[in-house]
Structures are given as structure tokens and as C-alpha cells.
Amino acid sequence: MEMEQIKQRIIELQVEHRDLDEAIERLAGQPGVDELKLRRLKKRKLQIKDAIALLQMQLVPDVPA
């Protein structure tokens, strides 16, 4: 991936992460919440966070040891 593609993908993932955060907050506030759905959303949010971190590491140039 080129640098601009990586940056664009990071932005897309950050938007998805923020949307999931809002969805989790709304769902958690409802009575009779579906715990399985809530856990799946939280797991997806963590996966997105990890993907963002990996992409951000690709943007940092390697430092010689």
C-alpha cells in the first residue's frame, strides 16, 4: 500500500471505530440489551483499533538498530 492509501484506510477505520462506539453506547443504554450483539460489537471495535495501530506503524519509517 502506498502512504496515501494507508492514510485513507486509517481515516475510514477511525470513522467506523467512532460509529461502533456510538452504537455500543446506545445499545448498552437500552433495557433488555442483547449481550451477544454487544460483545460482538465490542470485539469488532477492538479489531478495528488493532488494524489502525498496524497501519500507523507502517507509516513510521524503520529506524536502523
N, CA, C and O atoms as CSV, one atom per row, in Angstrom:
chain,resi,resn,atom,element,x,y,z
A,1,MET,N,N,0.835,-1.192,0.000
A,1,MET,CA,C,0.000,0.000,0.000
A,1,MET,C,C,0.872,1.244,0.000
A,1,MET,O,O,1.925,1.294,0.636
A,2,GLU,N,N,0.409,2.231,-0.721
A,2,GLU,CA,C,1.127,3.497,-0.716
A,2,GLU,C,C,0.734,4.308,0.512
A,2,GLU,O,O,-0.283,4.030,1.148
A,3,MET,N,N,1.523,5.288,0.836
A,3,MET,CA,C,1.301,6.096,2.038
A,3,MET,C,C,-0.094,6.726,2.047
A,3,MET,O,O,-0.774,6.704,3.073
A,4,GLU,N,N,-0.523,7.285,0.917
A,4,GLU,CA,C,-1.832,7.940,0.861
A,4,GLU,C,C,-2.962,6.930,1.044
A,4,GLU,O,O,-3.978,7.235,1.669
A,5,GLN,N,N,-2.783,5.728,0.498
A,5,GLN,CA,C,-3.795,4.685,0.669
A,5,GLN,C,C,-3.886,4.265,2.135
A,5,GLN,O,O,-4.976,4.039,2.660
A,6,ILE,N,N,-2.732,4.163,2.783
A,6,ILE,CA,C,-2.702,3.796,4.202
A,6,ILE,C,C,-3.390,4.870,5.029
A,6,ILE,O,O,-4.195,4.558,5.906
A,7,LYS,N,N,-3.081,6.129,4.756
A,7,LYS,CA,C,-3.698,7.229,5.496
A,7,LYS,C,C,-5.213,7.238,5.297
A,7,LYS,O,O,-5.966,7.455,6.246
A,8,GLN,N,N,-5.657,7.001,4.062
A,8,GLN,CA,C,-7.089,6.975,3.775
A,8,GLN,C,C,-7.767,5.820,4.511
A,8,GLN,O,O,-8.862,5.981,5.051
A,9,ARG,N,N,-7.120,4.663,4.531
A,9,ARG,CA,C,-7.691,3.496,5.216
A,9,ARG,C,C,-7.773,3.749,6.728
A,9,ARG,O,O,-8.738,3.342,7.376
A,10,ILE,N,N,-6.766,4.418,7.281
A,10,ILE,CA,C,-6.785,4.760,8.707
A,10,ILE,C,C,-7.992,5.650,9.008
A,10,ILE,O,O,-8.686,5.443,10.003
A,11,ILE,N,N,-8.236,6.625,8.160
A,11,ILE,CA,C,-9.383,7.523,8.351
A,11,ILE,C,C,-10.687,6.742,8.290
A,11,ILE,O,O,-11.577,6.955,9.114
A,12,GLU,N,N,-10.809,5.839,7.322
A,12,GLU,CA,C,-12.022,5.021,7.192
A,12,GLU,C,C,-12.242,4.180,8.449
A,12,GLU,O,O,-13.360,4.088,8.956
A,13,LEU,N,N,-11.175,3.574,8.940
A,13,LEU,CA,C,-11.286,2.747,10.135
A,13,LEU,C,C,-11.616,3.579,11.373
A,13,LEU,O,O,-12.368,3.133,12.241
A,14,GLN,N,N,-11.060,4.775,11.454
A,14,GLN,CA,C,-11.354,5.644,12.590
A,14,GLN,C,C,-12.835,6.037,12.606
A,14,GLN,O,O,-13.450,6.114,13.670
A,15,VAL,N,N,-13.398,6.283,11.431
A,15,VAL,CA,C,-14.825,6.614,11.339
A,15,VAL,C,C,-15.661,5.416,11.779
A,15,VAL,O,O,-16.614,5.562,12.544
A,16,GLU,N,N,-15.294,4.228,11.288
A,16,GLU,CA,C,-16.023,3.018,11.672
A,16,GLU,C,C,-15.910,2.777,13.185
A,16,GLU,O,O,-16.888,2.391,13.826
A,17,HIS,N,N,-14.730,3.003,13.749
A,17,HIS,CA,C,-14.493,2.827,15.185
A,17,HIS,C,C,-15.384,3.772,15.986
A,17,HIS,O,O,-15.992,3.371,16.979
A,18,ARG,N,N,-15.457,5.021,15.552
A,18,ARG,CA,C,-16.284,6.018,16.228
A,18,ARG,C,C,-17.774,5.651,16.126
A,18,ARG,O,O,-18.517,5.784,17.099
A,19,ASP,N,N,-18.197,5.194,14.952
A,19,ASP,CA,C,-19.591,4.777,14.770
A,19,ASP,C,C,-19.936,3.589,15.668
A,19,ASP,O,O,-21.015,3.540,16.258
A,20,LEU,N,N,-19.016,2.639,15.766
A,20,LEU,CA,C,-19.242,1.488,16.633
A,20,LEU,C,C,-19.322,1.915,18.091
A,20,LEU,O,O,-20.132,1.385,18.852
A,21,ASP,N,N,-18.498,2.854,18.476
A,21,ASP,CA,C,-18.508,3.356,19.843
A,21,ASP,C,C,-19.885,3.937,20.180
A,21,ASP,O,O,-20.425,3.690,21.258
A,22,GLU,N,N,-20.439,4.702,19.253
A,22,GLU,CA,C,-21.759,5.297,19.455
A,22,GLU,C,C,-22.834,4.211,19.499
A,22,GLU,O,O,-23.741,4.276,20.329
A,23,ALA,N,N,-22.744,3.224,18.625
A,23,ALA,CA,C,-23.723,2.137,18.591
A,23,ALA,C,C,-23.677,1.328,19.886
A,23,ALA,O,O,-24.716,0.943,20.423
A,24,ILE,N,N,-22.480,1.075,20.379
A,24,ILE,CA,C,-22.315,0.323,21.630
A,24,ILE,C,C,-22.930,1.112,22.787
A,24,ILE,O,O,-23.617,0.547,23.638
A,25,GLU,N,N,-22.683,2.394,22.809
A,25,GLU,CA,C,-23.217,3.237,23.873
A,25,GLU,C,C,-24.746,3.239,23.851
A,25,GLU,O,O,-25.383,3.123,24.898
A,26,ARG,N,N,-25.335,3.369,22.659
A,26,ARG,CA,C,-26.801,3.356,22.540
A,26,ARG,C,C,-27.373,2.009,22.965
A,26,ARG,O,O,-28.352,1.944,23.707
A,27,LEU,N,N,-26.747,0.931,22.483
A,27,LEU,CA,C,-27.240,-0.412,22.775
A,27,LEU,C,C,-27.125,-0.727,24.260
A,27,LEU,O,O,-28.030,-1.329,24.839
A,28,ALA,N,N,-26.031,-0.329,24.875
A,28,ALA,CA,C,-25.813,-0.610,26.296
A,28,ALA,C,C,-26.829,0.125,27.174
A,28,ALA,O,O,-27.135,-0.323,28.279
A,29,GLY,N,N,-27.343,1.241,26.688
A,29,GLY,CA,C,-28.292,2.014,27.460
A,29,GLY,C,C,-29.731,1.535,27.359
A,29,GLY,O,O,-30.608,2.044,28.056
A,30,GLN,N,N,-29.976,0.562,26.499
A,30,GLN,CA,C,-31.335,0.063,26.309
A,30,GLN,C,C,-31.655,-1.040,27.313
A,30,GLN,O,O,-30.790,-1.837,27.675
A,31,PRO,N,N,-32.919,-1.072,27.760
A,31,PRO,CA,C,-33.320,-2.183,28.644
A,31,PRO,C,C,-33.405,-3.486,27.845
A,31,PRO,O,O,-33.790,-3.480,26.676
A,32,GLY,N,N,-33.043,-4.594,28.479
A,32,GLY,CA,C,-33.087,-5.892,27.799
A,32,GLY,C,C,-32.088,-5.986,26.663
A,32,GLY,O,O,-32.392,-6.510,25.591
A,33,VAL,N,N,-30.908,-5.479,26.905
A,33,VAL,CA,C,-29.872,-5.436,25.863
A,33,VAL,C,C,-29.452,-6.844,25.445
A,33,VAL,O,O,-29.381,-7.757,26.268
A,34,ASP,N,N,-29.180,-6.999,24.162
A,34,ASP,CA,C,-28.697,-8.268,23.616
A,34,ASP,C,C,-27.192,-8.345,23.904
A,34,ASP,O,O,-26.385,-7.729,23.208
A,35,GLU,N,N,-26.832,-9.107,24.938
A,35,GLU,CA,C,-25.432,-9.178,25.379
A,35,GLU,C,C,-24.508,-9.737,24.301
A,35,GLU,O,O,-23.372,-9.283,24.164
A,36,LEU,N,N,-24.985,-10.716,23.536
A,36,LEU,CA,C,-24.160,-11.306,22.483
A,36,LEU,C,C,-23.837,-10.269,21.408
A,36,LEU,O,O,-22.695,-10.156,20.963
A,37,LYS,N,N,-24.841,-9.526,21.005
A,37,LYS,CA,C,-24.628,-8.483,19.995
A,37,LYS,C,C,-23.665,-7.431,20.525
A,37,LYS,O,O,-22.787,-6.960,19.801
A,38,LEU,N,N,-23.833,-7.065,21.786
A,38,LEU,CA,C,-22.962,-6.066,22.405
A,38,LEU,C,C,-21.511,-6.554,22.432
A,38,LEU,O,O,-20.590,-5.798,22.119
A,39,ARG,N,N,-21.315,-7.811,22.806
A,39,ARG,CA,C,-19.949,-8.371,22.826
A,39,ARG,C,C,-19.346,-8.406,21.432
A,39,ARG,O,O,-18.159,-8.127,21.266
A,40,ARG,N,N,-20.139,-8.741,20.438
A,40,ARG,CA,C,-19.632,-8.777,19.056
A,40,ARG,C,C,-19.222,-7.391,18.576
A,40,ARG,O,O,-18.195,-7.232,17.916
A,41,LEU,N,N,-20.029,-6.391,18.912
A,41,LEU,CA,C,-19.684,-5.021,18.532
A,41,LEU,C,C,-18.391,-4.578,19.210
A,41,LEU,O,O,-17.542,-3.946,18.581
A,42,LYS,N,N,-18.242,-4.907,20.480
A,42,LYS,CA,C,-17.024,-4.540,21.214
A,42,LYS,C,C,-15.802,-5.247,20.634
A,42,LYS,O,O,-14.727,-4.655,20.533
A,43,LYS,N,N,-15.968,-6.512,20.255
A,43,LYS,CA,C,-14.860,-7.263,19.667
A,43,LYS,C,C,-14.449,-6.646,18.330
A,43,LYS,O,O,-13.260,-6.505,18.043
A,44,ARG,N,N,-15.444,-6.278,17.514
A,44,ARG,CA,C,-15.161,-5.643,16.224
A,44,ARG,C,C,-14.439,-4.313,16.435
A,44,ARG,O,O,-13.522,-3.968,15.690
A,45,LYS,N,N,-14.859,-3.577,17.449
A,45,LYS,CA,C,-14.225,-2.292,17.752
A,45,LYS,C,C,-12.749,-2.495,18.102
A,45,LYS,O,O,-11.895,-1.725,17.664
A,46,LEU,N,N,-12.452,-3.527,18.888
A,46,LEU,CA,C,-11.055,-3.824,19.231
A,46,LEU,C,C,-10.252,-4.251,18.006
A,46,LEU,O,O,-9.083,-3.889,17.872
A,47,GLN,N,N,-10.871,-5.013,17.117
A,47,GLN,CA,C,-10.187,-5.435,15.894
A,47,GLN,C,C,-9.840,-4.220,15.036
A,47,GLN,O,O,-8.758,-4.148,14.453
A,48,ILE,N,N,-10.758,-3.282,14.967
A,48,ILE,CA,C,-10.510,-2.055,14.197
A,48,ILE,C,C,-9.376,-1.258,14.832
A,48,ILE,O,O,-8.514,-0.727,14.132
A,49,LYS,N,N,-9.380,-1.176,16.154
A,49,LYS,CA,C,-8.312,-0.448,16.863
A,49,LYS,C,C,-6.950,-1.067,16.549
A,49,LYS,O,O,-5.979,-0.352,16.301
A,50,ASP,N,N,-6.883,-2.394,16.561
A,50,ASP,CA,C,-5.635,-3.093,16.244
A,50,ASP,C,C,-5.211,-2.839,14.798
A,50,ASP,O,O,-4.029,-2.636,14.521
A,51,ALA,N,N,-6.175,-2.851,13.880
A,51,ALA,CA,C,-5.869,-2.608,12.469
A,51,ALA,C,C,-5.330,-1.193,12.274
A,51,ALA,O,O,-4.398,-0.981,11.499
A,52,ILE,N,N,-5.913,-0.234,12.973
A,52,ILE,CA,C,-5.435,1.152,12.895
A,52,ILE,C,C,-3.987,1.231,13.386
A,52,ILE,O,O,-3.152,1.885,12.761
A,53,ALA,N,N,-3.694,0.573,14.494
A,53,ALA,CA,C,-2.339,0.595,15.054
A,53,ALA,C,C,-1.332,-0.016,14.068
A,53,ALA,O,O,-0.235,0.513,13.890
A,54,LEU,N,N,-1.708,-1.118,13.438
A,54,LEU,CA,C,-0.809,-1.750,12.471
A,54,LEU,C,C,-0.545,-0.842,11.277
A,54,LEU,O,O,0.589,-0.732,10.812
A,55,LEU,N,N,-1.586,-0.196,10.788
A,55,LEU,CA,C,-1.415,0.717,9.650
A,55,LEU,C,C,-0.562,1.918,10.037
A,55,LEU,O,O,0.277,2.364,9.253
A,56,GLN,N,N,-0.771,2.443,11.239
A,56,GLN,CA,C,0.027,3.585,11.689
A,56,GLN,C,C,1.498,3.213,11.805
A,56,GLN,O,O,2.374,4.036,11.540
A,57,MET,N,N,1.770,1.969,12.203
A,57,MET,CA,C,3.168,1.515,12.287
A,57,MET,C,C,3.805,1.465,10.899
A,57,MET,O,O,5.013,1.663,10.769
A,58,GLN,N,N,3.011,1.203,9.865
A,58,GLN,CA,C,3.544,1.172,8.502
A,58,GLN,C,C,3.945,2.566,8.027
A,58,GLN,O,O,4.781,2.704,7.135
A,59,LEU,N,N,3.358,3.584,8.614
A,59,LEU,CA,C,3.683,4.956,8.225
A,59,LEU,C,C,4.993,5.433,8.833
A,59,LEU,O,O,5.611,6.366,8.320
A,60,VAL,N,N,5.422,4.806,9.918
A,60,VAL,CA,C,6.655,5.195,10.595
A,60,VAL,C,C,7.835,4.501,9.909
A,60,VAL,O,O,7.852,3.275,9.794
A,61,PRO,N,N,8.815,5.275,9.456
A,61,PRO,CA,C,9.974,4.650,8.804
A,61,PRO,C,C,10.784,3.795,9.776
A,61,PRO,O,O,10.853,4.088,10.969
A,62,ASP,N,N,11.382,2.755,9.259
A,62,ASP,CA,C,12.224,1.892,10.082
A,62,ASP,C,C,13.467,2.656,10.564
A,62,ASP,O,O,14.091,3.399,9.807
A,63,VAL,N,N,13.799,2.457,11.811
A,63,VAL,CA,C,14.975,3.092,12.388
A,63,VAL,C,C,16.058,2.025,12.480
A,63,VAL,O,O,15.831,0.970,13.072
A,64,PRO,N,N,17.235,2.281,11.903
A,64,PRO,CA,C,18.296,1.282,11.983
A,64,PRO,C,C,18.734,1.062,13.428
A,64,PRO,O,O,18.786,1.999,14.225
A,65,ALA,N,N,19.042,-0.172,13.744
A,65,ALA,CA,C,19.452,-0.514,15.121
A,65,ALA,C,C,20.881,-0.145,15.372
A,65,ALA,O,O,21.389,-0.361,16.472
